[in-house]
């Protein structure tokens, strides 16, 4: 994929031409969209046989097992995992939210391919004891498929 394609996606994001819970690729020419999809799966294959987590709905790769920080989180649907990095996800609007461990600024996370709500990103922790969560991602276990 060329720099022009990434530039187009960045332009669409900056202009907010696409709702945060939808893929930006539907604004691009079909051949560019196909290349983006191929690149996503090449990136997942390059994990060298290591397990990865994908969207249960459309199987788009979301996170590598190596980026899993904790399995001890809770979400609306039950168990959730904390990751240091995710891929192929779109962030929603920031919002202040009271969670079980305090007040946080979070942004919802959506699958970039199918728009499925997956969890959230901790943007800001208001309690000093919770600062370790900042910048990390929570993905709901029920929204994930583990692949090898």
CNS distance restraints for C-alpha pairs under 8 A (distance, minus, plus):
assign (resid   1 and name CA) (resid   5 and name CA) 6.51 0.50 0.50
assign (resid   1 and name CA) (resid   6 and name CA) 7.77 0.50 0.50
assign (resid   1 and name CA) (resid  32 and name CA) 7.68 0.50 0.50
assign (resid   1 and name CA) (resid  35 and name CA) 6.46 0.50 0.50
assign (resid   1 and name CA) (resid  36 and name CA) 6.95 0.50 0.50
assign (resid   1 and name CA) (resid  39 and name CA) 7.52 0.50 0.50
assign (resid   2 and name CA) (resid   6 and name CA) 6.91 0.50 0.50
assign (resid   3 and name CA) (resid   7 and name CA) 6.02 0.50 0.50
assign (resid   4 and name CA) (resid   8 and name CA) 6.19 0.50 0.50
assign (resid   5 and name CA) (resid   9 and name CA) 6.39 0.50 0.50
assign (resid   5 and name CA) (resid  32 and name CA) 7.04 0.50 0.50
assign (resid   6 and name CA) (resid  10 and name CA) 6.12 0.50 0.50
assign (resid   7 and name CA) (resid  11 and name CA) 6.05 0.50 0.50
assign (resid   8 and name CA) (resid  12 and name CA) 6.23 0.50 0.50
assign (resid   8 and name CA) (resid  28 and name CA) 7.71 0.50 0.50
assign (resid   9 and name CA) (resid  13 and name CA) 6.19 0.50 0.50
assign (resid   9 and name CA) (resid  24 and name CA) 6.33 0.50 0.50
assign (resid   9 and name CA) (resid  25 and name CA) 7.31 0.50 0.50
assign (resid  10 and name CA) (resid  14 and name CA) 6.05 0.50 0.50
assign (resid  11 and name CA) (resid  15 and name CA) 6.11 0.50 0.50
assign (resid  12 and name CA) (resid  16 and name CA) 5.97 0.50 0.50
assign (resid  12 and name CA) (resid  17 and name CA) 5.43 0.50 0.50
assign (resid  12 and name CA) (resid  18 and name CA) 6.86 0.50 0.50
assign (resid  12 and name CA) (resid  24 and name CA) 7.11 0.50 0.50
assign (resid  13 and name CA) (resid  17 and name CA) 6.66 0.50 0.50
assign (resid  13 and name CA) (resid  18 and name CA) 7.00 0.50 0.50
assign (resid  13 and name CA) (resid  24 and name CA) 7.54 0.50 0.50
assign (resid  18 and name CA) (resid  22 and name CA) 6.68 0.50 0.50
assign (resid  18 and name CA) (resid  23 and name CA) 7.60 0.50 0.50
assign (resid  18 and name CA) (resid  24 and name CA) 6.33 0.50 0.50
assign (resid  20 and name CA) (resid  90 and name CA) 6.25 0.50 0.50
assign (resid  20 and name CA) (resid  91 and name CA) 6.30 0.50 0.50
assign (resid  20 and name CA) (resid  92 and name CA) 5.08 0.50 0.50
assign (resid  20 and name CA) (resid  93 and name CA) 7.63 0.50 0.50
assign (resid  20 and name CA) (resid 110 and name CA) 7.66 0.50 0.50
assign (resid  21 and name CA) (resid  90 and name CA) 6.58 0.50 0.50
assign (resid  21 and name CA) (resid  91 and name CA) 7.59 0.50 0.50
assign (resid  21 and name CA) (resid  92 and name CA) 6.72 0.50 0.50
assign (resid  21 and name CA) (resid 109 and name CA) 7.91 0.50 0.50
assign (resid  21 and name CA) (resid 110 and name CA) 5.42 0.50 0.50
assign (resid  21 and name CA) (resid 111 and name CA) 7.36 0.50 0.50
assign (resid  21 and name CA) (resid 112 and name CA) 7.36 0.50 0.50
assign (resid  21 and name CA) (resid 115 and name CA) 4.89 0.50 0.50
assign (resid  21 and name CA) (resid 116 and name CA) 7.41 0.50 0.50
assign (resid  21 and name CA) (resid 117 and name CA) 7.58 0.50 0.50
assign (resid  22 and name CA) (resid  90 and name CA) 7.72 0.50 0.50
assign (resid  22 and name CA) (resid 110 and name CA) 7.63 0.50 0.50
assign (resid  22 and name CA) (resid 111 and name CA) 7.72 0.50 0.50
assign (resid  22 and name CA) (resid 112 and name CA) 6.18 0.50 0.50
assign (resid  22 and name CA) (resid 113 and name CA) 7.12 0.50 0.50
assign (resid  22 and name CA) (resid 114 and name CA) 6.86 0.50 0.50
assign (resid  22 and name CA) (resid 115 and name CA) 4.86 0.50 0.50
assign (resid  23 and name CA) (resid  90 and name CA) 7.75 0.50 0.50
assign (resid  23 and name CA) (resid 111 and name CA) 7.76 0.50 0.50
assign (resid  23 and name CA) (resid 112 and name CA) 4.64 0.50 0.50
assign (resid  23 and name CA) (resid 113 and name CA) 5.29 0.50 0.50
assign (resid  23 and name CA) (resid 114 and name CA) 7.00 0.50 0.50
assign (resid  23 and name CA) (resid 115 and name CA) 6.73 0.50 0.50
assign (resid  24 and name CA) (resid  28 and name CA) 7.63 0.50 0.50
assign (resid  24 and name CA) (resid 112 and name CA) 7.41 0.50 0.50
assign (resid  25 and name CA) (resid  32 and name CA) 7.90 0.50 0.50
assign (resid  25 and name CA) (resid  33 and name CA) 5.47 0.50 0.50
assign (resid  25 and name CA) (resid  36 and name CA) 7.74 0.50 0.50
assign (resid  26 and name CA) (resid  30 and name CA) 7.95 0.50 0.50
assign (resid  26 and name CA) (resid  33 and name CA) 7.02 0.50 0.50
assign (resid  28 and name CA) (resid  32 and name CA) 6.18 0.50 0.50
assign (resid  28 and name CA) (resid  33 and name CA) 6.13 0.50 0.50
assign (resid  29 and name CA) (resid  33 and name CA) 6.33 0.50 0.50
assign (resid  30 and name CA) (resid  34 and name CA) 6.14 0.50 0.50
assign (resid  31 and name CA) (resid  35 and name CA) 6.23 0.50 0.50
assign (resid  32 and name CA) (resid  36 and name CA) 6.23 0.50 0.50
assign (resid  33 and name CA) (resid  37 and name CA) 6.38 0.50 0.50
assign (resid  34 and name CA) (resid  38 and name CA) 6.27 0.50 0.50
assign (resid  35 and name CA) (resid  39 and name CA) 6.06 0.50 0.50
assign (resid  36 and name CA) (resid  40 and name CA) 6.23 0.50 0.50
assign (resid  37 and name CA) (resid  41 and name CA) 6.59 0.50 0.50
assign (resid  38 and name CA) (resid  42 and name CA) 6.17 0.50 0.50
assign (resid  39 and name CA) (resid  43 and name CA) 6.06 0.50 0.50
assign (resid  40 and name CA) (resid  44 and name CA) 6.42 0.50 0.50
assign (resid  40 and name CA) (resid  60 and name CA) 7.62 0.50 0.50
assign (resid  40 and name CA) (resid  61 and name CA) 7.16 0.50 0.50
assign (resid  40 and name CA) (resid  88 and name CA) 7.57 0.50 0.50
assign (resid  41 and name CA) (resid  45 and name CA) 6.08 0.50 0.50
assign (resid  41 and name CA) (resid  60 and name CA) 7.74 0.50 0.50
assign (resid  41 and name CA) (resid  61 and name CA) 7.19 0.50 0.50
assign (resid  42 and name CA) (resid  46 and name CA) 6.08 0.50 0.50
assign (resid  43 and name CA) (resid  47 and name CA) 7.05 0.50 0.50
assign (resid  44 and name CA) (resid  52 and name CA) 7.52 0.50 0.50
assign (resid  44 and name CA) (resid  61 and name CA) 6.23 0.50 0.50
assign (resid  45 and name CA) (resid  49 and name CA) 7.12 0.50 0.50
assign (resid  47 and name CA) (resid  51 and name CA) 7.76 0.50 0.50
assign (resid  47 and name CA) (resid  52 and name CA) 7.95 0.50 0.50
assign (resid  47 and name CA) (resid  64 and name CA) 7.57 0.50 0.50
assign (resid  49 and name CA) (resid 148 and name CA) 6.23 0.50 0.50
assign (resid  50 and name CA) (resid  64 and name CA) 7.54 0.50 0.50
assign (resid  50 and name CA) (resid  65 and name CA) 7.15 0.50 0.50
assign (resid  50 and name CA) (resid 148 and name CA) 6.23 0.50 0.50
assign (resid  51 and name CA) (resid  64 and name CA) 6.47 0.50 0.50
assign (resid  51 and name CA) (resid  65 and name CA) 5.62 0.50 0.50
assign (resid  51 and name CA) (resid 146 and name CA) 6.81 0.50 0.50
assign (resid  51 and name CA) (resid 147 and name CA) 5.52 0.50 0.50
assign (resid  51 and name CA) (resid 148 and name CA) 4.39 0.50 0.50
assign (resid  52 and name CA) (resid  61 and name CA) 6.97 0.50 0.50
assign (resid  52 and name CA) (resid  62 and name CA) 7.44 0.50 0.50
assign (resid  52 and name CA) (resid  63 and name CA) 5.71 0.50 0.50
assign (resid  52 and name CA) (resid  64 and name CA) 4.30 0.50 0.50
assign (resid  52 and name CA) (resid  65 and name CA) 5.24 0.50 0.50
assign (resid  52 and name CA) (resid 146 and name CA) 5.85 0.50 0.50
assign (resid  52 and name CA) (resid 147 and name CA) 5.40 0.50 0.50
assign (resid  52 and name CA) (resid 148 and name CA) 6.49 0.50 0.50
assign (resid  53 and name CA) (resid  61 and name CA) 6.10 0.50 0.50
assign (resid  53 and name CA) (resid  62 and name CA) 5.65 0.50 0.50
assign (resid  53 and name CA) (resid  63 and name CA) 5.16 0.50 0.50
assign (resid  53 and name CA) (resid  64 and name CA) 6.15 0.50 0.50
assign (resid  53 and name CA) (resid  65 and name CA) 6.97 0.50 0.50
assign (resid  53 and name CA) (resid 144 and name CA) 6.13 0.50 0.50
assign (resid  53 and name CA) (resid 145 and name CA) 5.62 0.50 0.50
assign (resid  53 and name CA) (resid 146 and name CA) 4.53 0.50 0.50
assign (resid  53 and name CA) (resid 147 and name CA) 6.06 0.50 0.50
assign (resid  54 and name CA) (resid  59 and name CA) 5.10 0.50 0.50
assign (resid  54 and name CA) (resid  60 and name CA) 5.23 0.50 0.50
assign (resid  54 and name CA) (resid  61 and name CA) 4.13 0.50 0.50
assign (resid  54 and name CA) (resid  62 and name CA) 4.87 0.50 0.50
assign (resid  54 and name CA) (resid  63 and name CA) 6.85 0.50 0.50
assign (resid  54 and name CA) (resid 144 and name CA) 5.57 0.50 0.50
assign (resid  54 and name CA) (resid 145 and name CA) 5.17 0.50 0.50
assign (resid  54 and name CA) (resid 146 and name CA) 6.28 0.50 0.50
assign (resid  54 and name CA) (resid 147 and name CA) 7.11 0.50 0.50
assign (resid  55 and name CA) (resid  59 and name CA) 4.69 0.50 0.50
assign (resid  55 and name CA) (resid  60 and name CA) 5.30 0.50 0.50
assign (resid  55 and name CA) (resid  61 and name CA) 6.49 0.50 0.50
assign (resid  55 and name CA) (resid  62 and name CA) 6.57 0.50 0.50
assign (resid  55 and name CA) (resid 111 and name CA) 6.99 0.50 0.50
assign (resid  55 and name CA) (resid 143 and name CA) 6.17 0.50 0.50
assign (resid  55 and name CA) (resid 144 and name CA) 5.01 0.50 0.50
assign (resid  55 and name CA) (resid 145 and name CA) 6.05 0.50 0.50
assign (resid  56 and name CA) (resid 142 and name CA) 7.83 0.50 0.50
assign (resid  56 and name CA) (resid 143 and name CA) 5.33 0.50 0.50
assign (resid  56 and name CA) (resid 144 and name CA) 4.71 0.50 0.50
assign (resid  56 and name CA) (resid 145 and name CA) 4.86 0.50 0.50
assign (resid  57 and name CA) (resid 114 and name CA) 7.45 0.50 0.50
assign (resid  57 and name CA) (resid 116 and name CA) 7.34 0.50 0.50
assign (resid  57 and name CA) (resid 143 and name CA) 7.38 0.50 0.50
assign (resid  58 and name CA) (resid 113 and name CA) 7.39 0.50 0.50
assign (resid  58 and name CA) (resid 114 and name CA) 6.51 0.50 0.50
assign (resid  59 and name CA) (resid 145 and name CA) 7.32 0.50 0.50
assign (resid  60 and name CA) (resid  88 and name CA) 7.22 0.50 0.50
assign (resid  60 and name CA) (resid 111 and name CA) 7.71 0.50 0.50
assign (resid  60 and name CA) (resid 113 and name CA) 6.92 0.50 0.50
assign (resid  61 and name CA) (resid  87 and name CA) 7.07 0.50 0.50
assign (resid  61 and name CA) (resid  88 and name CA) 6.83 0.50 0.50
assign (resid  62 and name CA) (resid  86 and name CA) 5.43 0.50 0.50
assign (resid  62 and name CA) (resid  87 and name CA) 4.88 0.50 0.50
assign (resid  62 and name CA) (resid  88 and name CA) 5.78 0.50 0.50
assign (resid  62 and name CA) (resid  89 and name CA) 7.01 0.50 0.50
assign (resid  62 and name CA) (resid 111 and name CA) 7.96 0.50 0.50
assign (resid  63 and name CA) (resid  67 and name CA) 6.79 0.50 0.50
assign (resid  63 and name CA) (resid  68 and name CA) 7.90 0.50 0.50
assign (resid  63 and name CA) (resid  83 and name CA) 7.49 0.50 0.50
assign (resid  63 and name CA) (resid  85 and name CA) 6.68 0.50 0.50
assign (resid  63 and name CA) (resid  86 and name CA) 4.81 0.50 0.50
assign (resid  63 and name CA) (resid  87 and name CA) 6.07 0.50 0.50
assign (resid  64 and name CA) (resid  68 and name CA) 7.14 0.50 0.50
assign (resid  64 and name CA) (resid  86 and name CA) 7.80 0.50 0.50
assign (resid  67 and name CA) (resid  83 and name CA) 5.33 0.50 0.50
assign (resid  67 and name CA) (resid  84 and name CA) 5.31 0.50 0.50
assign (resid  67 and name CA) (resid  85 and name CA) 6.00 0.50 0.50
assign (resid  68 and name CA) (resid  81 and name CA) 7.13 0.50 0.50
assign (resid  68 and name CA) (resid  82 and name CA) 6.08 0.50 0.50
assign (resid  68 and name CA) (resid  83 and name CA) 4.50 0.50 0.50
assign (resid  68 and name CA) (resid  84 and name CA) 6.60 0.50 0.50
assign (resid  69 and name CA) (resid  81 and name CA) 7.51 0.50 0.50
assign (resid  69 and name CA) (resid  82 and name CA) 5.37 0.50 0.50
assign (resid  69 and name CA) (resid  83 and name CA) 5.25 0.50 0.50
assign (resid  69 and name CA) (resid  84 and name CA) 6.54 0.50 0.50
assign (resid  70 and name CA) (resid  81 and name CA) 5.66 0.50 0.50
assign (resid  70 and name CA) (resid  82 and name CA) 5.07 0.50 0.50
assign (resid  70 and name CA) (resid  83 and name CA) 7.20 0.50 0.50
assign (resid  71 and name CA) (resid  79 and name CA) 7.52 0.50 0.50
assign (resid  71 and name CA) (resid  80 and name CA) 6.27 0.50 0.50
assign (resid  71 and name CA) (resid  81 and name CA) 4.50 0.50 0.50
assign (resid  71 and name CA) (resid  82 and name CA) 6.48 0.50 0.50
assign (resid  72 and name CA) (resid  79 and name CA) 7.28 0.50 0.50
assign (resid  72 and name CA) (resid  80 and name CA) 6.91 0.50 0.50
assign (resid  72 and name CA) (resid  81 and name CA) 6.65 0.50 0.50
assign (resid  72 and name CA) (resid  82 and name CA) 7.97 0.50 0.50
assign (resid  73 and name CA) (resid  79 and name CA) 5.96 0.50 0.50
assign (resid  73 and name CA) (resid  80 and name CA) 4.85 0.50 0.50
assign (resid  73 and name CA) (resid  81 and name CA) 5.86 0.50 0.50
assign (resid  73 and name CA) (resid  82 and name CA) 7.05 0.50 0.50
assign (resid  73 and name CA) (resid 138 and name CA) 7.81 0.50 0.50
assign (resid  74 and name CA) (resid  78 and name CA) 5.47 0.50 0.50
assign (resid  74 and name CA) (resid  79 and name CA) 4.75 0.50 0.50
assign (resid  74 and name CA) (resid  80 and name CA) 5.14 0.50 0.50
assign (resid  74 and name CA) (resid 140 and name CA) 7.93 0.50 0.50
assign (resid  75 and name CA) (resid  79 and name CA) 6.11 0.50 0.50
assign (resid  75 and name CA) (resid  80 and name CA) 5.85 0.50 0.50
assign (resid  75 and name CA) (resid 119 and name CA) 7.72 0.50 0.50
assign (resid  75 and name CA) (resid 140 and name CA) 6.33 0.50 0.50
assign (resid  77 and name CA) (resid 140 and name CA) 6.99 0.50 0.50
assign (resid  77 and name CA) (resid 142 and name CA) 6.81 0.50 0.50
assign (resid  78 and name CA) (resid 140 and name CA) 7.33 0.50 0.50
assign (resid  78 and name CA) (resid 141 and name CA) 7.54 0.50 0.50
assign (resid  78 and name CA) (resid 142 and name CA) 7.63 0.50 0.50
assign (resid  79 and name CA) (resid 140 and name CA) 6.34 0.50 0.50
assign (resid  79 and name CA) (resid 141 and name CA) 5.70 0.50 0.50
assign (resid  79 and name CA) (resid 142 and name CA) 7.61 0.50 0.50
assign (resid  80 and name CA) (resid 138 and name CA) 6.36 0.50 0.50
assign (resid  80 and name CA) (resid 139 and name CA) 5.56 0.50 0.50
assign (resid  80 and name CA) (resid 140 and name CA) 4.21 0.50 0.50
assign (resid  80 and name CA) (resid 141 and name CA) 4.94 0.50 0.50
assign (resid  80 and name CA) (resid 142 and name CA) 7.96 0.50 0.50
assign (resid  81 and name CA) (resid 138 and name CA) 5.50 0.50 0.50
assign (resid  81 and name CA) (resid 139 and name CA) 5.36 0.50 0.50
assign (resid  81 and name CA) (resid 140 and name CA) 6.37 0.50 0.50
assign (resid  81 and name CA) (resid 141 and name CA) 6.57 0.50 0.50
assign (resid  82 and name CA) (resid 136 and name CA) 6.70 0.50 0.50
assign (resid  82 and name CA) (resid 137 and name CA) 5.48 0.50 0.50
assign (resid  82 and name CA) (resid 138 and name CA) 4.57 0.50 0.50
assign (resid  82 and name CA) (resid 139 and name CA) 6.53 0.50 0.50
assign (resid  83 and name CA) (resid 136 and name CA) 5.88 0.50 0.50
assign (resid  83 and name CA) (resid 137 and name CA) 5.12 0.50 0.50
assign (resid  83 and name CA) (resid 138 and name CA) 6.38 0.50 0.50
assign (resid  83 and name CA) (resid 139 and name CA) 7.64 0.50 0.50
assign (resid  84 and name CA) (resid 135 and name CA) 7.40 0.50 0.50
assign (resid  84 and name CA) (resid 136 and name CA) 4.91 0.50 0.50
assign (resid  84 and name CA) (resid 137 and name CA) 6.30 0.50 0.50
assign (resid  85 and name CA) (resid 136 and name CA) 6.85 0.50 0.50
assign (resid  85 and name CA) (resid 137 and name CA) 6.86 0.50 0.50
assign (resid  86 and name CA) (resid 137 and name CA) 7.20 0.50 0.50
assign (resid  88 and name CA) (resid 111 and name CA) 6.37 0.50 0.50
assign (resid  88 and name CA) (resid 112 and name CA) 5.26 0.50 0.50
assign (resid  88 and name CA) (resid 113 and name CA) 7.48 0.50 0.50
assign (resid  89 and name CA) (resid 109 and name CA) 6.24 0.50 0.50
assign (resid  89 and name CA) (resid 110 and name CA) 5.46 0.50 0.50
assign (resid  89 and name CA) (resid 111 and name CA) 4.70 0.50 0.50
assign (resid  89 and name CA) (resid 112 and name CA) 4.75 0.50 0.50
assign (resid  90 and name CA) (resid 109 and name CA) 5.68 0.50 0.50
assign (resid  90 and name CA) (resid 110 and name CA) 5.12 0.50 0.50
assign (resid  90 and name CA) (resid 111 and name CA) 6.27 0.50 0.50
assign (resid  90 and name CA) (resid 112 and name CA) 5.50 0.50 0.50
assign (resid  91 and name CA) (resid 107 and name CA) 5.98 0.50 0.50
assign (resid  91 and name CA) (resid 108 and name CA) 5.70 0.50 0.50
assign (resid  91 and name CA) (resid 109 and name CA) 4.76 0.50 0.50
assign (resid  91 and name CA) (resid 110 and name CA) 6.38 0.50 0.50
assign (resid  91 and name CA) (resid 120 and name CA) 7.98 0.50 0.50
assign (resid  91 and name CA) (resid 121 and name CA) 7.85 0.50 0.50
assign (resid  92 and name CA) (resid 107 and name CA) 5.36 0.50 0.50
assign (resid  92 and name CA) (resid 108 and name CA) 4.95 0.50 0.50
assign (resid  92 and name CA) (resid 109 and name CA) 6.17 0.50 0.50
assign (resid  92 and name CA) (resid 110 and name CA) 7.42 0.50 0.50
assign (resid  93 and name CA) (resid 107 and name CA) 5.54 0.50 0.50
assign (resid  93 and name CA) (resid 108 and name CA) 6.94 0.50 0.50
assign (resid  94 and name CA) (resid 105 and name CA) 6.40 0.50 0.50
assign (resid  94 and name CA) (resid 106 and name CA) 5.47 0.50 0.50
assign (resid  94 and name CA) (resid 107 and name CA) 4.48 0.50 0.50
assign (resid  94 and name CA) (resid 108 and name CA) 7.53 0.50 0.50
assign (resid  94 and name CA) (resid 123 and name CA) 7.82 0.50 0.50
assign (resid  95 and name CA) (resid 105 and name CA) 5.41 0.50 0.50
assign (resid  95 and name CA) (resid 106 and name CA) 5.55 0.50 0.50
assign (resid  95 and name CA) (resid 107 and name CA) 6.34 0.50 0.50
assign (resid  96 and name CA) (resid 103 and name CA) 6.88 0.50 0.50
assign (resid  96 and name CA) (resid 104 and name CA) 5.69 0.50 0.50
assign (resid  96 and name CA) (resid 105 and name CA) 4.45 0.50 0.50
assign (resid  96 and name CA) (resid 106 and name CA) 6.42 0.50 0.50
assign (resid  97 and name CA) (resid 103 and name CA) 5.61 0.50 0.50
assign (resid  97 and name CA) (resid 104 and name CA) 5.47 0.50 0.50
assign (resid  97 and name CA) (resid 105 and name CA) 6.23 0.50 0.50
assign (resid  97 and name CA) (resid 106 and name CA) 6.96 0.50 0.50
assign (resid  98 and name CA) (resid 102 and name CA) 5.72 0.50 0.50
assign (resid  98 and name CA) (resid 103 and name CA) 4.40 0.50 0.50
assign (resid  98 and name CA) (resid 104 and name CA) 6.47 0.50 0.50
assign (resid  99 and name CA) (resid 103 and name CA) 6.00 0.50 0.50
assign (resid  99 and name CA) (resid 104 and name CA) 7.17 0.50 0.50
assign (resid 101 and name CA) (resid 130 and name CA) 7.82 0.50 0.50
assign (resid 102 and name CA) (resid 125 and name CA) 7.97 0.50 0.50
assign (resid 102 and name CA) (resid 126 and name CA) 7.53 0.50 0.50
assign (resid 102 and name CA) (resid 127 and name CA) 6.99 0.50 0.50
assign (resid 103 and name CA) (resid 125 and name CA) 6.77 0.50 0.50
assign (resid 103 and name CA) (resid 126 and name CA) 6.04 0.50 0.50
assign (resid 103 and name CA) (resid 127 and name CA) 7.52 0.50 0.50
assign (resid 104 and name CA) (resid 122 and name CA) 6.95 0.50 0.50
assign (resid 104 and name CA) (resid 123 and name CA) 7.39 0.50 0.50
assign (resid 104 and name CA) (resid 124 and name CA) 5.63 0.50 0.50
assign (resid 104 and name CA) (resid 125 and name CA) 4.74 0.50 0.50
assign (resid 104 and name CA) (resid 126 and name CA) 5.94 0.50 0.50
assign (resid 105 and name CA) (resid 122 and name CA) 6.41 0.50 0.50
assign (resid 105 and name CA) (resid 123 and name CA) 5.33 0.50 0.50
assign (resid 105 and name CA) (resid 124 and name CA) 4.84 0.50 0.50
assign (resid 105 and name CA) (resid 125 and name CA) 6.53 0.50 0.50
assign (resid 106 and name CA) (resid 120 and name CA) 6.30 0.50 0.50
assign (resid 106 and name CA) (resid 121 and name CA) 5.46 0.50 0.50
assign (resid 106 and name CA) (resid 122 and name CA) 4.74 0.50 0.50
assign (resid 106 and name CA) (resid 123 and name CA) 5.09 0.50 0.50
assign (resid 106 and name CA) (resid 124 and name CA) 6.87 0.50 0.50
assign (resid 107 and name CA) (resid 120 and name CA) 5.40 0.50 0.50
assign (resid 107 and name CA) (resid 121 and name CA) 5.22 0.50 0.50
assign (resid 107 and name CA) (resid 122 and name CA) 6.86 0.50 0.50
assign (resid 107 and name CA) (resid 123 and name CA) 6.88 0.50 0.50
assign (resid 108 and name CA) (resid 117 and name CA) 7.37 0.50 0.50
assign (resid 108 and name CA) (resid 118 and name CA) 7.67 0.50 0.50
assign (resid 108 and name CA) (resid 119 and name CA) 5.84 0.50 0.50
assign (resid 108 and name CA) (resid 120 and name CA) 4.11 0.50 0.50
assign (resid 108 and name CA) (resid 121 and name CA) 6.30 0.50 0.50
assign (resid 109 and name CA) (resid 117 and name CA) 6.07 0.50 0.50
assign (resid 109 and name CA) (resid 118 and name CA) 5.54 0.50 0.50
assign (resid 109 and name CA) (resid 119 and name CA) 5.26 0.50 0.50
assign (resid 109 and name CA) (resid 120 and name CA) 4.88 0.50 0.50
assign (resid 109 and name CA) (resid 121 and name CA) 6.70 0.50 0.50
assign (resid 110 and name CA) (resid 115 and name CA) 5.25 0.50 0.50
assign (resid 110 and name CA) (resid 116 and name CA) 5.34 0.50 0.50
assign (resid 110 and name CA) (resid 117 and name CA) 4.51 0.50 0.50
assign (resid 110 and name CA) (resid 118 and name CA) 5.46 0.50 0.50
assign (resid 110 and name CA) (resid 119 and name CA) 7.39 0.50 0.50
assign (resid 111 and name CA) (resid 115 and name CA) 4.75 0.50 0.50
assign (resid 111 and name CA) (resid 116 and name CA) 5.24 0.50 0.50
assign (resid 111 and name CA) (resid 117 and name CA) 6.63 0.50 0.50
assign (resid 111 and name CA) (resid 118 and name CA) 6.77 0.50 0.50
assign (resid 118 and name CA) (resid 139 and name CA) 5.46 0.50 0.50
assign (resid 118 and name CA) (resid 140 and name CA) 5.90 0.50 0.50
assign (resid 118 and name CA) (resid 143 and name CA) 5.96 0.50 0.50
assign (resid 119 and name CA) (resid 137 and name CA) 7.56 0.50 0.50
assign (resid 119 and name CA) (resid 138 and name CA) 5.39 0.50 0.50
assign (resid 119 and name CA) (resid 139 and name CA) 4.63 0.50 0.50
assign (resid 119 and name CA) (resid 140 and name CA) 5.65 0.50 0.50
assign (resid 120 and name CA) (resid 137 and name CA) 5.88 0.50 0.50
assign (resid 120 and name CA) (resid 138 and name CA) 5.31 0.50 0.50
assign (resid 120 and name CA) (resid 139 and name CA) 6.82 0.50 0.50
assign (resid 121 and name CA) (resid 134 and name CA) 7.91 0.50 0.50
assign (resid 121 and name CA) (resid 135 and name CA) 6.54 0.50 0.50
assign (resid 121 and name CA) (resid 136 and name CA) 5.83 0.50 0.50
assign (resid 121 and name CA) (resid 137 and name CA) 4.35 0.50 0.50
assign (resid 121 and name CA) (resid 138 and name CA) 6.15 0.50 0.50
assign (resid 122 and name CA) (resid 133 and name CA) 6.11 0.50 0.50
assign (resid 122 and name CA) (resid 134 and name CA) 4.93 0.50 0.50
assign (resid 122 and name CA) (resid 135 and name CA) 5.46 0.50 0.50
assign (resid 122 and name CA) (resid 136 and name CA) 5.69 0.50 0.50
assign (resid 122 and name CA) (resid 137 and name CA) 6.31 0.50 0.50
assign (resid 122 and name CA) (resid 138 and name CA) 7.90 0.50 0.50
assign (resid 123 and name CA) (resid 134 and name CA) 5.37 0.50 0.50
assign (resid 123 and name CA) (resid 135 and name CA) 5.60 0.50 0.50
assign (resid 123 and name CA) (resid 136 and name CA) 7.91 0.50 0.50
assign (resid 124 and name CA) (resid 131 and name CA) 7.41 0.50 0.50
assign (resid 124 and name CA) (resid 134 and name CA) 5.49 0.50 0.50
assign (resid 124 and name CA) (resid 135 and name CA) 7.75 0.50 0.50
assign (resid 125 and name CA) (resid 130 and name CA) 5.79 0.50 0.50
assign (resid 125 and name CA) (resid 131 and name CA) 5.29 0.50 0.50
assign (resid 125 and name CA) (resid 133 and name CA) 7.16 0.50 0.50
assign (resid 125 and name CA) (resid 134 and name CA) 6.24 0.50 0.50
assign (resid 126 and name CA) (resid 130 and name CA) 7.45 0.50 0.50
assign (resid 126 and name CA) (resid 131 and name CA) 7.57 0.50 0.50
assign (resid 127 and name CA) (resid 131 and name CA) 6.74 0.50 0.50
assign (resid 130 and name CA) (resid 134 and name CA) 7.82 0.50 0.50
assign (resid 139 and name CA) (resid 143 and name CA) 7.40 0.50 0.50
assign (resid 139 and name CA) (resid 144 and name CA) 7.61 0.50 0.50
assign (resid 140 and name CA) (resid 144 and name CA) 6.88 0.50 0.50
